[in-house]
Amino acid sequence: MWQMKLTPAEMKLGELHGRERFSRAKAGSDIYMKPNQSEELRESFHIQGARGEIAVARYLDLPWSGGEPDGRNRRDVGDLVEVRTKKIRGGLIVKHLEQKKNPPSTPYVLAWFRGTSTVQLLGWMKLGDILDRGEQYEQRGIWFARIPYQNLIPIQELRCLIHS
């Protein structure tokens, strides 16, 4: 695990991009959110997601895509890594649909947003391994796989792999 504090500028950047993403999701079909969740809660998920990506980009020393809506199927960090950010320390959850846009070798990082500006990078795993080894479950017709954070590969290993 690796822990860091985001700077005030990184916090603001994450907020701006998160709000923009939420606006795009609202204009489209935000089908993955539960119907009983408030708009404020859904917007906060987009903001924390952007902030988690910023933390991973800084740690891995890779560029952050910022979720640019340019039509490309970009990954969150360095066009290599997907990031999932949570407010509770749970597991890494991915939709089976992810395999349509990302190869099995794509690394997924779990970031835990702790408090105001602290982010803990809990670990990572390749998409194919998550889908093969994870606990499988279905929610509203969508299949997911979940890996407990304790079973993830240390984030330091991904950094070494990328920069070797």
Buried (B, 14 or more C-beta within 10 A) or exposed (E): BBEBBBEEEBBEBBBEBBEBBBEEBBEEEBEBBEEEEEEEEBBBBBBBBBBBBBBBBBBBEBEBBBBEEEEEEBBBBBEBBBBBBBEEBBBBBBBBEBBEEBEEEBBBBBBBBBEEBEBBBBBBBBBBBBBEEBEEEEEEEEEBBBBBBEBBBBBBEBBEEBEE
